[in-house]
């Protein structure tokens, strides 16, 4: 692979506020994935509609980059009142997703990988029938784990008395041609992310129940992922004791007020495990001004980072207090005639590649596109070590 267009992130100092912030670089080719580029469009009542291709996990396989975005077509947008949040939001009918595998030699221009599709509509099993979403790819040894969210209830259903209808769907492959479905974890969770190697003889996994990020140990074996239904009692016990395994609390800042969730698999560095995560909350003017936006954003998904201890990832070393990227381009924010969005103010990180000295972060934008954000890995790590709050809490 030859990556020639990537740039470093930017560290900005505000001496008068005694604050230093970090901004990931958005490449000039963004958005790198658009629905029209993949034929995801349809004509209805003499009007052209565009589908969505977003929130894809990423990995390197045989000197190419693999992406696994979720795909939507033939859906209809509507507004509804969210009883949980007390606000009006956008939702979609007939919103059943599938996952496509894509490949690239430069990290920017992608095409289908052997037309491989992972369906979540009941075609191959009945564990979930309302779509498969937000797959992360984690390489351990010679195996690639594909872990996503299987919907057992229609997205945007109301009311959510018994949860969101989320379940963790587990797949694996060695060549991305033959993909094995292992089953689902039967608890209401999404943003389930596996660490890419053993840590002192144990495998760790991140969950998101409701609004926080949780961490659990699977012990010495990946057997619970190989046969998740066999370990139903283990998963239920993890859920029962969840209040004791919170890794990162939401609500510590306004931009993380509503919820947070893990992004790509954690990345091992000399200073600790780099965890990129998303947050949902309000972006006030002190944040939006950094991106030259005229006003605050009442509700937005933004990108954040933390460092976890190398030997015990339950220990948080530092954590950003200001996002390292927020929605500010039209395809991320409120859309435009050229780049309409499905959900406004969304940047949702799901895939990460480290190549030479660069971190390539793949993220969904506006729930319709994918963008590529870059930085030199050491620039971000040094920023976290030098400028982020230290938290010695240990579970």
C-alpha positions as CSV (number, residue, x, y, z in Angstrom):
1,X,0.0,0.0,0.0
2,X,1.1,3.5,-0.8
3,X,-0.5,6.2,1.3
4,X,0.5,9.6,0.0
5,X,-2.3,12.0,0.9
6,X,-2.5,11.7,4.6
7,X,-1.7,14.6,7.0
8,X,-1.0,15.0,10.6
9,X,-3.5,16.1,13.2
10,X,-3.4,19.6,14.5
11,X,-2.7,20.7,18.1
12,X,-4.2,24.2,18.9
13,X,-3.2,26.2,22.0
14,X,-5.5,28.7,23.6
15,X,-3.2,30.5,26.2
16,X,-6.0,32.8,27.4
17,X,-8.2,29.8,28.3
18,X,-5.2,27.6,29.4
19,X,-6.5,25.0,27.0
20,X,-5.0,22.8,24.3
21,X,-7.1,20.9,21.8
22,X,-6.5,18.3,19.1
23,X,-8.1,18.1,15.7
24,X,-7.9,15.1,13.4
25,X,-7.3,15.9,9.7
26,X,-10.2,15.4,7.3
27,X,-8.8,14.4,3.8
28,X,-9.8,16.4,0.8
29,X,-11.5,13.4,-0.9
30,X,-14.1,13.2,1.8
31,X,-16.7,11.7,1.8
32,X,-14.8,8.7,0.5
33,X,-17.9,6.5,0.3
34,X,-21.2,7.9,-1.2
35,X,-24.3,5.8,-1.9
36,X,-24.6,7.0,-5.5
37,X,-21.1,5.6,-6.2
38,X,-22.4,2.1,-5.4
39,X,-25.7,2.3,-7.1
40,X,-27.6,2.8,-3.8
41,X,-30.4,4.9,-5.3
42,X,-34.0,4.4,-6.4
43,X,-36.8,6.4,-8.2
44,X,-40.1,6.9,-6.4
45,X,-42.9,9.2,-7.6
46,X,-40.5,10.7,-10.1
47,X,-38.1,11.7,-7.4
48,X,-34.6,10.2,-7.0
49,X,-33.7,8.9,-3.5
50,X,-30.2,8.0,-2.3
51,X,-29.5,5.3,0.2
52,X,-26.7,5.1,2.7
53,X,-23.3,3.5,3.2
54,X,-21.7,4.2,6.5
55,X,-20.2,3.0,9.9
56,X,-17.8,0.4,8.5
57,X,-15.1,-1.5,10.5
58,X,-11.6,-1.7,8.9
59,X,-8.6,-4.0,8.7
60,X,-5.6,-4.8,6.5
61,X,-5.8,-8.1,4.6
62,X,-3.2,-9.2,2.1
63,X,-1.9,-5.7,1.6
64,X,-5.3,-4.2,1.0
65,X,-7.7,-2.4,3.3
66,X,-11.0,-4.1,3.9
67,X,-14.1,-2.0,5.0
68,X,-17.4,-3.4,6.2
69,X,-20.0,-0.6,6.0
70,X,-23.7,-1.1,6.6
71,X,-26.0,-0.5,3.6
72,X,-29.5,0.8,3.4
73,X,-31.9,1.3,0.5
74,X,-35.6,1.7,-0.1
75,X,-36.3,3.3,3.3
76,X,-38.4,6.4,4.2
77,X,-37.5,9.1,6.6
78,X,-39.9,10.5,9.2
79,X,-39.8,12.5,12.4
80,X,-40.9,11.2,15.8
81,X,-40.8,12.4,19.4
82,X,-38.2,10.4,21.5
83,X,-39.8,9.8,24.8
84,X,-36.5,8.9,26.4
85,X,-34.7,12.1,25.3
86,X,-37.7,14.4,25.2
87,X,-36.8,15.7,21.8
88,X,-38.0,15.3,18.2
89,X,-35.7,13.1,16.1
90,X,-35.5,11.6,12.6
91,X,-36.3,8.0,12.1
92,X,-36.7,5.6,9.2
93,X,-39.2,3.0,8.1
94,X,-38.2,-0.2,6.2
95,X,-34.7,0.5,7.6
96,X,-33.2,-3.0,7.4
97,X,-29.4,-3.0,6.9
98,X,-26.9,-5.4,5.5
99,X,-23.1,-5.3,5.5
100,X,-21.0,-5.2,2.3
101,X,-17.3,-5.9,2.2
102,X,-15.2,-3.4,0.3
103,X,-11.5,-3.3,-0.6
104,X,-8.9,-0.7,-1.4
105,X,-5.2,-0.4,-2.2
106,X,-4.8,3.2,-1.3
107,X,-7.2,3.6,1.7
108,X,-9.4,6.1,-0.2
109,X,-11.0,4.5,-3.3
110,X,-13.0,1.4,-2.6
111,X,-14.8,-1.3,-4.6
112,X,-16.8,-4.4,-3.7
113,X,-14.9,-7.4,-2.4
114,X,-16.2,-10.4,-4.4
115,X,-19.8,-9.0,-3.8
116,X,-19.7,-10.4,-0.3
117,X,-22.7,-9.5,1.8
118,X,-23.7,-10.2,5.4
119,X,-27.5,-10.2,5.7
120,X,-29.5,-9.5,8.9
121,X,-33.0,-9.9,7.5
122,X,-33.7,-13.5,8.5
123,X,-32.3,-14.9,5.3
124,X,-29.6,-17.0,7.0
125,X,-31.0,-17.3,10.6
126,X,-33.7,-15.9,12.8
127,X,-31.6,-14.6,15.7
128,X,-32.3,-11.1,14.5
129,X,-34.3,-10.0,11.4
130,X,-34.2,-6.2,11.4
131,X,-30.7,-5.7,10.1
132,X,-27.0,-6.0,11.0
133,X,-25.2,-2.7,11.9
134,X,-21.8,-1.2,12.7
135,X,-19.5,-4.1,12.3
136,X,-16.0,-3.8,13.8
137,X,-13.2,-6.0,12.5
138,X,-10.7,-7.4,15.0
139,X,-7.7,-9.5,13.9
140,X,-6.5,-12.1,16.4
141,X,-3.9,-14.6,15.0
142,X,-5.0,-15.7,11.6
143,X,-8.7,-15.1,12.3
144,X,-10.7,-11.9,11.7
145,X,-13.6,-11.4,14.0
146,X,-16.5,-9.3,12.7
147,X,-18.7,-8.2,15.6
148,X,-21.7,-6.0,15.0
149,X,-25.2,-5.1,16.2
150,X,-28.0,-7.4,15.2
151,X,-31.5,-5.8,15.5
152,X,-34.2,-7.9,17.0
153,X,-36.6,-5.0,16.9
154,X,-37.2,-2.5,14.2
155,X,-34.9,0.5,14.4
156,X,-36.5,3.6,15.9
157,X,-39.4,1.6,17.4
158,X,-41.3,3.4,20.1
159,X,-41.6,3.0,23.1
160,X,-38.3,1.4,24.1
161,X,-39.7,-0.1,27.3
162,X,-37.7,-3.3,27.0
163,X,-34.5,-1.8,25.4
164,X,-33.4,-0.9,21.9
165,X,-33.7,-4.3,20.4
166,X,-29.9,-4.6,20.1
167,X,-28.0,-7.8,20.3
168,X,-24.3,-8.5,19.6
169,X,-23.8,-10.5,16.4
170,X,-20.6,-12.5,16.0
171,X,-18.9,-13.6,12.8
172,X,-15.4,-14.7,11.8
173,X,-13.3,-15.3,8.7
174,X,-9.8,-16.1,7.6
175,X,-10.1,-14.9,4.0
176,X,-13.2,-12.7,3.8
177,X,-14.6,-15.1,1.3
178,X,-16.0,-17.7,3.7
179,X,-17.7,-16.0,6.7
180,X,-18.9,-18.0,9.6
181,X,-21.8,-16.9,11.8
182,X,-21.3,-18.0,15.4
183,X,-24.5,-16.6,17.0
184,X,-25.5,-13.7,19.1
185,X,-25.0,-12.5,22.6
186,X,-28.6,-12.4,24.0
187,X,-28.4,-9.2,26.0
188,X,-29.3,-5.6,25.0
189,X,-26.0,-4.1,24.0
190,X,-24.3,-2.5,21.1
191,X,-20.8,-1.1,20.3
192,X,-19.3,-4.4,21.4
193,X,-15.5,-4.3,20.7
194,X,-12.9,-6.9,21.3
195,X,-9.3,-6.1,22.2
196,X,-7.0,-7.5,19.5
197,X,-4.7,-9.6,21.7
198,X,-4.4,-11.3,25.1
199,X,-3.4,-9.0,28.0
200,X,-1.6,-10.9,30.7
201,X,-3.4,-14.1,29.6
202,X,-6.9,-12.6,29.4
203,X,-9.1,-11.4,26.5
204,X,-11.0,-8.2,27.2
205,X,-14.2,-6.9,25.5
206,X,-15.9,-3.5,25.6
207,X,-19.7,-3.2,25.8
208,X,-22.2,-0.3,25.8
209,X,-25.2,-0.7,28.0
210,X,-27.4,2.3,27.9
211,X,-25.0,5.3,28.1
212,X,-21.6,4.2,29.4
213,X,-18.7,2.1,28.2
214,X,-18.1,-1.2,30.1
215,X,-15.2,-3.6,30.2
216,X,-15.2,-7.3,30.9
217,X,-12.7,-10.1,30.8
218,X,-13.5,-13.3,28.8
219,X,-10.7,-15.1,30.6
220,X,-8.1,-17.1,28.8
221,X,-10.2,-18.3,25.9
222,X,-12.3,-16.9,23.0
223,X,-14.6,-19.9,23.4
224,X,-17.5,-17.6,24.5
225,X,-17.3,-15.9,21.1
226,X,-17.0,-19.1,19.2
227,X,-20.2,-20.5,20.9
228,X,-22.0,-17.5,22.4
229,X,-25.3,-19.3,23.1
230,X,-23.5,-22.0,25.0
231,X,-22.3,-19.2,27.4
232,X,-25.7,-17.5,27.8
233,X,-25.3,-17.6,31.6
234,X,-21.9,-15.9,31.4
235,X,-23.3,-13.0,29.3
236,X,-26.3,-12.6,31.6
237,X,-24.0,-12.5,34.7
238,X,-21.9,-9.8,32.9
239,X,-25.0,-7.8,32.4
240,X,-26.1,-8.3,36.0
241,X,-22.9,-7.0,37.4
242,X,-22.5,-4.2,34.9
243,X,-22.5,-1.4,37.4
244,X,-19.2,-2.7,38.7
245,X,-17.5,-2.8,35.3
246,X,-18.0,0.7,34.0
247,X,-14.8,1.9,32.3
248,X,-15.8,5.3,31.1
249,X,-18.8,7.3,32.4
250,X,-21.0,9.4,30.2
251,X,-22.1,12.8,31.4
252,X,-18.8,14.1,32.6
253,X,-18.9,16.9,29.9
254,X,-21.7,18.4,27.9
255,X,-20.6,16.8,24.6
256,X,-20.8,13.4,26.4
257,X,-24.0,14.1,28.3
258,X,-26.3,11.6,26.5
259,X,-24.1,8.6,25.9
260,X,-20.7,7.3,24.8
261,X,-19.6,4.1,23.0
262,X,-16.4,2.4,21.9
263,X,-15.3,3.0,18.3
264,X,-12.6,0.8,16.5
265,X,-10.7,-1.9,18.4
266,X,-8.2,-0.4,20.8
267,X,-4.7,0.2,19.4
268,X,-1.6,-0.9,21.3
269,X,1.0,1.9,21.7
270,X,4.0,2.4,24.0
271,X,2.0,4.7,26.3
272,X,-1.1,2.5,26.5
273,X,-4.1,1.2,24.7
274,X,-5.6,3.9,22.5
275,X,-9.3,3.9,22.7
276,X,-11.2,6.0,20.1
277,X,-14.8,6.4,21.1
278,X,-17.9,8.4,20.1
279,X,-20.0,10.6,22.3
280,X,-23.4,12.2,22.0
281,X,-24.3,15.5,23.6
282,X,-24.3,19.2,23.2
283,X,-21.4,21.0,21.5
284,X,-21.2,24.5,23.0
285,X,-19.7,27.5,21.3
286,X,-16.3,27.0,23.0
287,X,-16.0,23.8,20.9
288,X,-17.8,24.8,17.7
289,X,-15.8,28.1,17.5
290,X,-12.6,25.9,17.1
291,X,-14.2,24.6,13.8
292,X,-15.4,28.1,12.8
293,X,-19.0,27.2,13.2
294,X,-21.4,30.1,14.1
295,X,-23.4,28.5,16.9
296,X,-23.6,25.6,19.2
297,X,-25.0,22.2,18.2
298,X,-27.7,21.0,20.5
299,X,-27.2,17.3,19.8
300,X,-24.1,15.8,18.0
301,X,-22.0,12.7,17.7
302,X,-18.3,13.5,18.0
303,X,-15.0,11.7,18.2
304,X,-13.0,11.3,21.5
305,X,-10.0,9.4,22.8
306,X,-8.6,7.8,26.0
307,X,-5.5,5.8,27.0
308,X,-5.8,2.6,28.9
309,X,-3.1,0.8,30.9
310,X,-1.2,-1.7,28.8
311,X,-1.2,-4.4,31.5
312,X,-4.7,-3.7,32.9
313,X,-7.0,-2.0,30.4
314,X,-9.6,-1.5,33.2
315,X,-7.3,1.3,34.4
316,X,-7.9,4.6,32.6
317,X,-4.7,6.7,32.2
318,X,-6.1,9.7,30.5
319,X,-9.1,10.9,28.5
320,X,-9.9,13.9,26.3
321,X,-12.2,16.6,27.7
322,X,-12.7,18.2,24.3
323,X,-13.6,16.1,21.2
324,X,-10.7,15.4,18.7
325,X,-13.2,15.8,15.9
326,X,-16.8,17.1,15.5
327,X,-19.2,17.3,12.6
328,X,-18.6,20.5,10.7
329,X,-18.6,19.7,6.9
330,X,-22.0,19.7,5.2
331,X,-22.0,15.8,4.8
332,X,-21.4,15.5,8.6
333,X,-23.6,18.4,9.9
334,X,-26.9,19.5,8.3
335,X,-26.4,18.4,4.8
336,X,-26.7,20.3,1.5
337,X,-28.2,19.9,-2.0
338,X,-25.0,18.0,-3.0
339,X,-24.6,16.1,0.2
340,X,-28.0,15.5,1.9
341,X,-27.7,13.7,5.3
342,X,-30.1,11.2,7.0
343,X,-29.2,12.2,10.6
344,X,-27.7,15.6,11.2
345,X,-24.5,16.3,13.2
346,X,-23.0,12.8,13.2
347,X,-19.4,11.5,13.0
348,X,-19.2,7.9,14.2
349,X,-15.8,6.2,14.2
350,X,-15.8,2.4,13.6
351,X,-12.6,1.5,11.8
352,X,-8.9,2.2,12.3
353,X,-5.7,1.3,10.5
354,X,-2.2,2.0,11.6
355,X,0.3,2.2,8.6
356,X,3.8,3.4,9.1
357,X,3.4,6.4,11.3
358,X,-0.2,7.3,10.5
359,X,-3.5,6.5,12.1
360,X,-6.3,6.2,9.5
361,X,-9.7,6.5,11.2
362,X,-12.8,5.5,9.2
363,X,-16.0,7.0,10.4
364,X,-19.7,7.3,9.4
365,X,-20.9,10.8,8.5
366,X,-24.5,12.0,8.6
367,X,-25.6,8.3,8.8
368,X,-25.2,8.3,5.0
369,X,-21.5,8.5,4.0
370,X,-18.0,7.4,5.2
371,X,-15.1,9.8,5.8
372,X,-11.4,9.2,6.5
373,X,-9.7,11.2,9.2
374,X,-5.9,11.0,9.7
375,X,-3.1,11.9,12.0
376,X,0.4,10.7,12.9
377,X,-0.2,8.3,15.7
378,X,2.5,9.7,17.9
379,X,1.0,13.2,17.6
380,X,-2.2,12.1,19.1
381,X,-0.6,9.9,21.8
382,X,1.7,12.7,22.9
383,X,-1.3,15.1,23.1
384,X,-3.1,12.6,25.3
385,X,-0.1,12.2,27.6
386,X,0.7,15.9,27.8
387,X,-2.7,17.5,27.9
388,X,-5.5,15.1,29.1
389,X,-6.7,14.5,32.6
390,X,-5.2,11.6,34.5
391,X,-7.6,9.2,36.1
392,X,-6.1,6.5,38.3
393,X,-9.5,4.8,39.0
394,X,-9.3,1.1,38.8
395,X,-12.3,-1.3,38.6
